[in-house]
Amino acid sequence: MLYQGYKFTDETLDLTKRALEMCKAQFDEINSIQEYNQQKMLMAFQKARVSESFFFPSTGYGYDDRGREALDEIFAFMFNAEDALVRHNFVCGTHALTVALFGILRPGDKMLCVTGKPYDTLLGVIGADAKADGSLADFGISFDYVSLDENGKPDYDAIEKATEPDIKMIYIQRSIGYALRPSLLNSDIEHIVKIIRKKAPNAVVMLDNCYGEFTEYDSPIDYGVDLMAGSLIKNAGGGIAPTGGYIAGKKELVEKCSYRLTTPGIGREVGATMGLNRELFMGAFNAPQVTGESLKTAVFAAALFKLMGFKVMPEYDEKRGDIIQAVITGDESSLISFCKGIQQAAPVDSFVTPEPCDMPGYDSKIIMAAGAFTLGATSELSADAPLREPYAAFLQGGLNFNSAKLGIMLAADAIIRSRE
């Protein structure tokens, strides 16, 4: 039953009813994954013997911070990794990825991305388009990438041809970013790893796991990934962590990354938590639940906008490797209406109107709809889009499905009303 304070067109209400009917099987599967990962998370907390004392703040050097160490242990357990590095001072997902790249790669090394051109904000880190001060290119680290096939999927034949024995790192981006392609499932990652191991058995397989945590039963590390990184204001922070990121994988690789985060020889042994541990623990504990709610939001959006005649990616009944849902609106007006509708459903700043603007790291104007408790948190309902053809909105998040569903309805209703 809808609260009567929200007014919708009859068309929106009818489409919503039909979309929910379409989603039942997908919701059942998501609920199963959600329950599995939530139970595993509880066991992770219990194995780490989490206690109230772990939430006490440390200052200065932060030596012997038991909470910091237990949080690393929890993430390692959840990802089936040998080790993990979870810190509030990873300022974003790109920062966590950057620490991992600089932690492993050395001058003269070769890096190959096998999932097309990486996400916009990482190009400056790599120095792919032009050398930036401090980029990998500045340190003599070479980069190349293998384009996706015509269906937006990994081109396995091309990957095999491009992989050379002396490549130091194979880089995989799991989520779609601003590309209209399927996100990667663990089975896709496994296929890539098998090809790599034949041609470059000593290469480090690194995964950008942003948006992909807890979307499946297993971890990418179960399928051959050596190192992966992500953000705590996406899936892994459960909508509670106010900032931060993680790196997880093989112990010796995580250790190298810790030397890049702080200093060689000190690594993970320092780093005051300053009272943030409680939120990081609570966020981790809620992460599987929030990820499931985000997945249901994405599935519902795909079904509703498909009924409205829009192209969506992925389809509502496809398997998902991340929480991102692309809705191809086809024109600038519909795209802006979509984002305005999402903004109206926000608990914070619902009264503001999103406008396209230039943003650092992007090659076109971006419009963003987000009224979040944590600035930029994509675990909370948000949508963003570059103002370029085919005018696709990229939707993600939803702390709970009931409020997120309302946001999707408002976005649909805004487009319907704009056509009147």
C-alpha positions as CSV (number, residue, x, y, z in Angstrom):
1,M,0.0,0.0,0.0
2,L,1.3,3.4,-1.0
3,Y,1.3,6.3,1.5
4,Q,-1.1,8.8,0.1
5,G,1.2,11.7,0.5
6,Y,2.8,10.7,-2.9
7,K,0.7,11.2,-6.0
8,F,1.3,9.1,-9.1
9,T,-0.3,8.9,-12.5
10,D,-2.5,5.9,-13.1
11,E,0.0,4.8,-15.7
12,T,2.8,4.7,-13.2
13,L,0.7,2.7,-10.7
14,D,-0.3,0.2,-13.3
15,L,3.3,-0.3,-14.6
16,T,4.5,-0.7,-11.0
17,K,2.1,-3.5,-10.3
18,R,3.0,-5.3,-13.5
19,A,6.8,-4.9,-12.8
20,L,6.5,-6.3,-9.3
21,E,4.8,-9.4,-10.7
22,M,7.6,-9.8,-13.2
23,C,10.3,-9.7,-10.5
24,K,9.1,-12.4,-8.1
25,A,11.5,-15.1,-9.2
26,Q,14.5,-12.8,-9.2
27,F,13.6,-11.4,-5.7
28,D,13.6,-15.0,-4.4
29,E,17.1,-15.7,-5.7
30,I,18.4,-12.4,-4.3
31,N,16.8,-13.1,-0.9
32,S,18.7,-16.4,-0.9
33,I,22.1,-14.8,-1.7
34,Q,21.3,-12.1,0.9
35,E,20.6,-14.6,3.6
36,Y,23.7,-16.7,2.8
37,N,26.0,-13.8,3.0
38,Q,24.4,-12.3,6.1
39,Q,24.9,-15.6,7.9
40,K,28.5,-15.8,6.8
41,M,29.0,-12.2,8.0
42,L,27.7,-13.1,11.4
43,M,30.1,-16.0,11.6
44,A,32.9,-13.7,10.5
45,F,32.2,-11.4,13.5
46,Q,32.0,-14.4,15.9
47,K,35.3,-15.9,14.6
48,A,37.0,-12.5,15.1
49,R,35.6,-12.4,18.6
50,V,34.3,-8.9,18.2
51,S,33.7,-7.1,21.5
52,E,32.8,-3.6,22.7
53,S,36.5,-2.8,23.3
54,F,37.1,-3.0,19.5
55,F,35.1,0.2,19.0
56,F,37.3,2.3,21.3
57,P,39.2,5.0,19.4
58,S,42.9,5.0,19.0
59,T,45.0,8.1,18.4
60,G,48.5,9.0,17.3
61,Y,50.3,6.0,15.7
62,G,47.4,3.7,16.5
63,Y,49.6,0.8,17.6
64,D,47.8,-2.4,18.6
65,D,44.4,-1.2,17.6
66,R,42.5,-4.5,18.1
67,G,39.4,-3.2,16.2
68,R,41.4,-2.4,13.1
69,E,43.0,-5.8,13.1
70,A,39.6,-7.6,13.7
71,L,38.0,-5.7,10.8
72,D,40.8,-6.9,8.5
73,E,40.1,-10.4,9.7
74,I,36.4,-10.1,9.0
75,F,36.9,-8.9,5.4
76,A,39.4,-11.6,4.7
77,F,37.0,-14.2,5.9
78,M,34.1,-12.8,3.9
79,F,36.1,-12.7,0.7
80,N,37.8,-16.1,1.3
81,A,41.1,-14.2,1.1
82,E,44.4,-14.8,2.9
83,D,44.5,-11.2,4.1
84,A,42.7,-7.9,3.9
85,L,43.4,-4.2,4.5
86,V,40.4,-2.2,5.6
87,R,41.0,1.5,6.4
88,H,38.9,4.7,6.8
89,N,41.8,6.6,5.2
90,F,41.1,5.2,1.8
91,V,39.3,8.3,0.5
92,C,37.5,6.5,-2.3
93,G,37.4,3.4,-4.4
94,T,39.9,4.9,-6.9
95,H,42.3,5.6,-4.0
96,A,42.1,1.9,-2.9
97,L,42.7,0.8,-6.4
98,T,45.6,3.2,-6.8
99,V,47.3,2.0,-3.6
100,A,47.0,-1.6,-4.9
101,L,48.4,-0.7,-8.3
102,F,51.4,1.3,-6.9
103,G,51.8,-1.4,-4.2
104,I,52.5,-4.1,-6.8
105,L,53.8,-2.5,-10.0
106,R,57.4,-1.4,-10.4
107,P,59.2,0.6,-13.1
108,G,59.4,-1.4,-16.3
109,D,56.4,-3.6,-15.5
110,K,53.5,-4.1,-17.9
111,M,49.8,-3.9,-17.0
112,L,47.1,-5.2,-19.2
113,C,43.4,-4.4,-18.7
114,V,41.3,-7.2,-20.3
115,T,37.8,-5.6,-19.8
116,G,38.2,-2.6,-22.2
117,K,39.2,0.9,-21.3
118,P,39.1,1.4,-17.5
119,Y,36.7,3.7,-15.6
120,D,37.2,7.4,-16.2
121,T,38.8,8.3,-12.9
122,L,41.4,5.5,-13.2
123,L,42.8,6.8,-16.5
124,G,44.6,9.6,-14.8
125,V,46.2,7.1,-12.3
126,I,47.4,5.0,-15.2
127,G,48.4,7.9,-17.4
128,A,46.7,6.2,-20.3
129,D,45.7,9.3,-22.3
130,A,48.4,11.7,-21.1
131,K,51.1,11.5,-18.5
132,A,49.9,13.1,-15.3
133,D,52.1,14.0,-12.4
134,G,52.7,10.9,-10.4
135,S,50.8,8.5,-12.7
136,L,52.0,4.9,-13.4
137,A,53.2,6.1,-16.8
138,D,55.5,8.6,-15.0
139,F,57.1,5.7,-13.3
140,G,57.8,3.8,-16.5
141,I,54.9,1.4,-16.1
142,S,53.3,0.5,-19.4
143,F,49.6,0.0,-20.0
144,D,47.4,-1.5,-22.7
145,Y,43.9,-2.8,-22.8
146,V,41.9,-5.4,-24.7
147,S,38.6,-4.1,-26.1
148,L,35.4,-5.9,-25.3
149,D,33.6,-7.8,-28.0
150,E,30.6,-6.5,-30.0
151,N,28.3,-7.7,-27.2
152,G,30.2,-5.8,-24.5
153,K,31.7,-9.0,-23.0
154,P,35.3,-10.0,-22.6
155,D,36.9,-11.0,-25.9
156,Y,38.5,-14.2,-24.8
157,D,40.4,-14.8,-28.0
158,A,41.8,-11.3,-28.0
159,I,42.8,-11.7,-24.3
160,E,44.7,-14.8,-25.1
161,K,46.6,-13.1,-28.0
162,A,47.4,-10.0,-26.0
163,T,48.7,-11.8,-22.9
164,E,52.5,-12.2,-22.8
165,P,54.6,-14.1,-20.3
166,D,56.3,-11.0,-19.0
167,I,53.1,-9.1,-18.1
168,K,53.2,-8.2,-14.4
169,M,49.5,-7.5,-13.8
170,I,46.2,-8.4,-15.5
171,Y,43.6,-5.9,-14.5
172,I,39.8,-6.7,-14.5
173,Q,37.0,-4.2,-14.0
174,R,33.9,-6.0,-12.7
175,S,31.2,-3.3,-12.9
176,I,30.0,-1.5,-16.0
177,G,31.2,2.0,-15.0
178,Y,29.8,4.3,-17.7
179,A,29.9,1.6,-20.3
180,L,26.8,-0.2,-21.6
181,R,28.1,-3.7,-21.1
182,P,27.2,-6.6,-18.8
183,S,28.9,-6.6,-15.4
184,L,31.1,-9.6,-14.8
185,L,30.0,-12.7,-13.0
186,N,32.4,-14.9,-11.1
187,S,32.1,-17.4,-13.9
188,D,33.3,-14.8,-16.4
189,I,36.3,-13.9,-14.1
190,E,37.2,-17.6,-13.8
191,H,37.3,-17.9,-17.6
192,I,39.6,-14.9,-17.9
193,V,41.9,-16.3,-15.2
194,K,42.2,-19.7,-16.9
195,I,43.4,-18.0,-20.1
196,I,45.9,-15.8,-18.2
197,R,47.4,-18.7,-16.3
198,K,48.2,-20.5,-19.5
199,K,50.1,-17.5,-21.0
200,A,51.3,-15.6,-18.0
201,P,51.3,-17.9,-15.0
202,N,53.1,-15.4,-12.7
203,A,51.0,-12.4,-13.5
204,V,49.0,-10.8,-10.6
205,V,45.3,-10.9,-11.4
206,M,43.8,-7.8,-9.9
207,L,40.1,-7.0,-9.8
208,D,38.3,-3.7,-9.4
209,N,35.5,-5.2,-7.3
210,C,33.5,-1.9,-6.7
211,Y,29.7,-2.4,-6.8
212,G,30.2,-6.2,-6.9
213,E,30.6,-7.3,-3.3
214,F,28.0,-9.8,-2.0
215,T,26.1,-10.0,-5.3
216,E,26.8,-13.7,-5.5
217,Y,27.3,-16.6,-3.1
218,D,31.1,-16.9,-3.8
219,S,34.0,-14.5,-3.8
220,P,36.0,-13.7,-7.0
221,I,39.1,-14.9,-5.0
222,D,37.5,-18.4,-5.2
223,Y,37.9,-18.1,-9.0
224,G,41.6,-17.1,-9.2
225,V,41.8,-13.4,-8.4
226,D,45.0,-12.6,-6.5
227,L,44.1,-9.1,-5.3
228,M,40.9,-6.9,-5.3
229,A,39.9,-3.6,-4.0
230,G,36.7,-1.6,-3.4
231,S,35.0,1.3,-1.6
232,L,33.2,1.3,1.8
233,I,30.6,3.8,0.6
234,K,29.5,1.3,-1.9
235,N,28.3,-2.3,-1.1
236,A,31.0,-3.2,1.5
237,G,30.1,-0.4,3.9
238,G,26.5,-1.2,4.2
239,G,25.3,2.4,4.0
240,I,26.8,3.1,7.4
241,A,30.6,3.5,6.9
242,P,31.2,7.2,6.4
243,T,34.3,6.7,4.2
244,G,37.0,4.1,3.5
245,G,37.9,1.2,1.3
246,Y,39.5,-2.2,1.4
247,I,42.1,-4.3,-0.4
248,A,41.9,-8.1,-0.1
249,G,43.8,-11.1,-1.5
250,K,47.0,-13.0,-1.1
251,K,48.9,-12.1,2.0
252,E,52.2,-11.1,0.4
253,L,50.4,-8.8,-2.0
254,V,48.2,-7.1,0.7
255,E,51.4,-6.6,2.7
256,K,53.0,-4.8,-0.3
257,C,49.9,-2.6,-0.6
258,S,50.1,-1.7,3.1
259,Y,53.6,-0.3,2.5
260,R,52.2,2.0,-0.2
261,L,49.4,3.1,2.1
262,T,51.8,4.1,4.9
263,T,55.5,3.5,4.5
264,P,57.8,0.5,3.8
265,G,58.7,-1.4,6.9
266,I,55.7,0.0,8.9
267,G,52.8,-0.9,6.7
268,R,49.6,-1.9,8.5
269,E,51.0,-1.6,12.0
270,V,50.0,2.1,12.3
271,G,46.9,4.1,11.6
272,A,44.7,5.6,14.3
273,T,41.0,4.8,13.9
274,M,39.9,7.9,15.8
275,G,36.5,6.5,16.8
276,L,35.4,5.3,13.4
277,N,35.6,1.6,14.1
278,R,32.0,1.3,15.4
279,E,30.6,2.6,12.1
280,L,32.9,0.4,10.0
281,F,31.9,-2.7,11.9
282,M,28.2,-1.8,11.7
283,G,28.5,-1.1,8.0
284,A,30.3,-4.4,7.3
285,F,27.6,-6.3,9.3
286,N,24.8,-4.7,7.3
287,A,26.5,-4.9,3.9
288,P,25.0,-8.2,2.7
289,Q,21.5,-7.0,3.6
290,V,21.9,-3.6,1.9
291,T,23.4,-5.2,-1.2
292,G,20.4,-7.4,-1.5
293,E,18.1,-4.4,-1.2
294,S,20.1,-2.6,-3.9
295,L,19.8,-5.6,-6.2
296,K,16.1,-5.8,-5.8
297,T,15.9,-2.1,-6.5
298,A,17.9,-2.6,-9.7
299,V,15.7,-5.5,-10.8
300,F,12.5,-3.6,-10.2
301,A,13.9,-0.6,-12.2
302,A,14.8,-2.8,-15.1
303,A,11.3,-4.3,-15.2
304,L,9.5,-1.0,-14.8
305,F,11.4,0.9,-17.5
306,K,11.4,-2.0,-19.9
307,L,7.6,-1.9,-19.6
308,M,7.8,1.8,-20.5
309,G,9.6,0.9,-23.7
310,F,13.2,1.9,-22.7
311,K,16.2,-0.3,-23.3
312,V,17.7,-1.5,-20.0
313,M,21.0,-3.2,-19.1
314,P,20.9,-5.7,-17.6
315,E,17.4,-7.1,-18.2
316,Y,15.4,-7.7,-15.1
317,D,15.8,-11.4,-15.3
318,E,19.5,-11.6,-16.0
319,K,22.2,-12.6,-13.5
320,R,24.0,-9.7,-11.9
321,G,27.6,-9.2,-10.9
322,D,27.0,-5.7,-9.5
323,I,24.3,-3.4,-8.3
324,I,24.3,-1.0,-11.2
325,Q,21.3,-0.7,-13.5
326,A,21.5,1.2,-16.7
327,V,18.4,2.8,-18.2
328,I,18.9,4.2,-21.7
329,T,16.6,7.1,-22.0
330,G,17.6,8.1,-25.5
331,D,17.5,11.9,-25.0
332,E,18.7,14.6,-22.7
333,S,15.2,15.7,-21.5
334,S,14.2,12.2,-20.4
335,L,17.6,11.7,-18.7
336,I,17.3,14.8,-16.7
337,S,13.6,14.0,-15.8
338,F,14.8,10.6,-14.6
339,C,17.4,12.1,-12.3
340,K,15.0,14.7,-10.9
341,G,12.6,11.9,-10.0
342,I,15.3,10.0,-8.1
343,Q,16.2,13.1,-6.2
344,Q,12.6,13.6,-5.1
345,A,12.7,10.3,-3.3
346,A,15.8,11.2,-1.2
347,P,15.6,11.5,2.6
348,V,18.2,14.2,2.3
349,D,18.0,17.2,-0.1
350,S,14.8,16.0,-1.7
351,F,13.9,19.6,-2.4
352,V,16.9,20.4,-4.6
353,T,17.0,20.0,-8.4
354,P,20.0,18.2,-10.0
355,E,21.7,20.0,-12.8
356,P,24.4,18.8,-15.3
357,C,27.9,20.1,-14.5
358,D,31.6,19.5,-15.2
359,M,33.3,17.2,-12.8
360,P,37.0,16.3,-12.4
361,G,38.1,13.1,-14.1
362,Y,35.2,13.0,-16.6
363,D,35.2,14.0,-20.3
364,S,31.6,15.3,-20.4
365,K,29.1,17.0,-18.1
366,I,27.6,14.8,-15.4
367,I,24.2,14.9,-13.8
368,M,23.9,13.3,-10.4
369,A,20.8,12.6,-8.3
370,A,21.7,11.7,-4.7
371,G,20.2,12.7,-1.4
372,A,22.4,10.6,0.9
373,F,23.4,10.5,4.5
374,T,27.0,9.9,3.3
375,L,28.1,12.2,0.5
376,G,28.6,10.2,-2.7
377,A,27.5,6.9,-1.2
378,T,26.3,4.6,-4.0
379,S,25.0,2.1,-1.5
380,E,22.2,4.7,-1.0
381,L,19.8,5.3,-3.9
382,S,21.4,7.5,-6.5
383,A,21.7,7.9,-10.2
384,D,24.3,9.6,-12.3
385,A,24.8,10.0,-16.0
386,P,27.2,11.6,-18.5
387,L,25.3,13.9,-20.9
388,R,26.3,12.1,-24.0
389,E,24.6,9.6,-26.3
390,P,22.8,7.4,-25.8
391,Y,21.8,9.3,-22.6
392,A,22.0,6.4,-20.2
393,A,21.3,6.8,-16.6
394,F,23.2,4.6,-14.2
395,L,21.2,3.7,-11.1
396,Q,22.6,2.2,-8.0
397,G,21.9,1.6,-4.4
398,G,18.9,1.5,-2.0
399,L,19.3,1.1,1.7
400,N,15.9,-0.6,1.8
401,F,13.7,-1.6,-1.1
402,N,10.5,0.0,0.1
403,S,11.9,3.6,-0.1
404,A,14.0,2.8,-3.1
405,K,11.0,1.5,-5.0
406,L,9.4,4.8,-4.5
407,G,12.4,6.5,-6.0
408,I,12.1,4.4,-9.1
409,M,8.4,5.2,-9.4
410,L,9.0,8.9,-9.0
411,A,11.6,8.7,-11.8
412,A,9.2,6.9,-14.1
413,D,6.4,9.3,-13.2
414,A,8.6,12.3,-13.9
415,I,9.2,11.0,-17.4
416,I,5.5,10.2,-18.0
417,R,4.5,13.7,-16.9
418,S,7.2,15.4,-19.0
419,R,5.5,13.8,-22.1
420,E,2.1,15.2,-21.3
